[in-house]
Amino acid sequence: MGESINHIQLVDDIYKWVYQSLFNGSGVSILVDRSESRAGERPPTINGFIPDLYVENAPNKLFVIGEAKTYKDLEKKHSREQFEAFLEKCKAYDNSILVAAVPWDYVNLAKSILRNLKKKVGAECVRIEVLNPFES
């Protein structure tokens, strides 16, 4: 399935934020689900879903999953199931972050959805970052 230009931009936003804000441009291995990514460069499947970005074995044992959602996708059941699966995976780590990128006017909705899902799956220890392009 081809990705929309909006989704591609949101994935790039996650990559840039993770690379710069979490790892200060260091050489950590960041797996990204892009059309040009080769098999070994793509994130693994997590409970039947492939995240847009994945970092394991980073400094400070930081574990990161990134997921981009467009206007059309954020409120779908499939997206909530993805986020639940990713939160379940994140909660198995002592130091984990779930990073979401959404259109600017969906930031508050995404935060609300993710807060509720964190409670539902018992993942209160997972840090959530919803990127706001106007705060970059």
N, C-alpha and C positions, 0 to 999 in steps of 0.2 A: 504494500500500500504506500503510495507516495505521500510525503509529508507536505503540509502547507508551508508557505514562506513564513507565516506567522509562527508556526511551531518551530521551524528551523531557527528563527531568530531567538525565540525563548530558550531553546536548548543552548545556543551560543551564549546567551546571557548567563545561564547557570554555569557553563564552563568557565567563562571569564571571572565570575564572582568567586567560584571555588578556587580557581588557580591563583587569583590575586589576594583574596581576603583570607582564605584558610591556609594557603601554602606559600604565600609571598613569592610566587613565581618559581618555587623550587621544583626539582625534577621528579616529583611524585607521579606515579602512574595513574592517570585519570582515564577510565574507559568511558567512551561516549558512543551512543547509538546514532550514528550518522550514516548516510548512504555511502559515503566514501570510506568508512571504517572497515578494516579487514576483520576476519573472524576473531583473532586474538585481541583485537582492540575494542570489542563490543562488550557491554555489560552482560553478566550471566542472567539467566532466567531466575526469578524469585517467585516462588509459589504460582507459577504459570504466567508471570508478567515480566517484561523486560523494561528496566528503568532507562531513562534517557542518559543518566550519568551514574557512575559507580566508582568509589574509591575504597579500597581495603588495604590494610597494612601501611597506613600513612603514619607520619610522625605522631607521637603521642597516642598511638593506637586509635587514631581517629577513623571512623567509618562514615562514609557519606553516600547517600543516595539522592539523586536529583531527578525531578520530574517536571516537565512542561505541560501546561494545559491551556488550550485556546478557549475563546468564548464558547464554542460549540461543545467542548468536552468537559469542562469543570464540573458541571452538575449531573453528569451521567452516572448511572449505577456502576458502570465499568471503571470509571475514574475513582470512585470511592473504594471499590474493591482493590484496585491497584494500590491506592494509598494505605489501605489496611494491611495489605501484604507487605508493603515496604516498611511500615511502622513495626510490624511483627518482627521483621528481619533486624531492623535497627535496635529494637529493645534487647536483643541478645548481646549487644556490645555496651561496654561501660561508657564509651565516649562516641556518641553517634549524632549525626545531623541529617534531617530530611530537608532538602532544599527544593522549593517549588517556585516556578516562574509562571506568572499569569499576566494577562493584560492589566494595565495599571488600575482600571476601574473595577477589577475583580479581586484586588489584593485583600480587602477586608472579608469578602466572602470566603476566599481560600483559607485565610487564617481561622475563620470560624469553623469551617468544615474540618480542618486539620486538628483544631483543639478538641472538637467533639470526637473525632476518630481516635485521638490519643487516649482519651478517657475510655472509650469503648474497648480498645485492645489492651489497656493497661500499660501504655507506653509513656508514662509521665516523664521518664528519665530522658527521652529523646528530645533533642533541641530541634525546633522548627524554625526555618527561615523562609519567608515568602518575599521574594525579591520585588522591590518597587523601583521601576526604572527612573522615577523622579528623585530617588534618594541616593542614586549611585554617584 
